[in-house]
Amino acid sequence: MANTTDRRVIRTKKNIKRAFSELLKEKGFEAITVQDIADRADINRGTFYLHFLDKYDLFERKVDDILAELIASVPLDYAINQTSFTCMEPRIIQSFSHFQKYRDFYKLMFEDATNPYFHTRFIELLKNHFEQSIEEMKLTSKTTNHINKDLVVHYGLFSFMGILKYWLDQDPPLSPEEIAKQLRSIYEFESARIIEERAYK
């Protein structure tokens, strides 16, 4: 009996989240009501409140679930990692495969700044990854030419967000493999430019 109940709970939550995702795409977050979600999920309002406090709670759990999947899929540190691009390319493909899977959601989040929860969590997640990458690289003031590490983190963070925003705005977007190829070309071009500059010093 317990297993049957658990399956029903899981199925109900899944239906609520599916209904919410559909409405989010159709109407935007602010226009959605709990009644809208209940009607779309074919449940009553009481059932909704058994699982979620309100639409804000549902939204935050959805954001947390998607970002947890992003964290699990790949570390997003390629923008500041100076190791071989061959090692970074699979990470880029994995990360953009995740963004491709949830493209509609990320596109909506980047277009709608009225609810700050996603933006706060997303920036916090990326910032933590870039900071960890800096620490793992064990950079010294000599190797960074005395560049402020916090500036390096923010440079990588907002470079990545700019690339992601560009990708989300494309219709159709580049495939994960193609975006990795393009970033590889940028990396190689920049590396060649730096080598050339040093050769003339």
Sequence and secondary structure as in RCSB ss.txt:
>XXXX:A:sequence
MANTTDRRVIRTKKNIKRAFSELLKEKGFEAITVQDIADRADINRGTFYLHFLDKYDLFERKVDDILAELIASVP
LDYAINQTSFTCMEPRIIQSFSHFQKYRDFYKLMFEDATNPYFHTRFIELLKNHFEQSIEEMKLTSKTTNHINKD
LVVHYGLFSFMGILKYWLDQDPPLSPEEIAKQLRSIYEFESARIIEERAYK
>XXXX:A:secstr
 HHHHHHHHHHHHHHHHHHHHHHHHHH TTT  HHHHHHHHT  HHHHHHH SSHHHHHHHHHHHHHHHHHHH  
  TTT  S HHHHHHHHHHHHHHHHHTHHHHHHHHH  S HHHHHHHHHHHHHHHHHHHHHHT  TTTTTT  HH
HHHHHHHHHHHHHHHHHHHSSS   HHHHHHHHHHHHHHHHHHHHHHHHT 
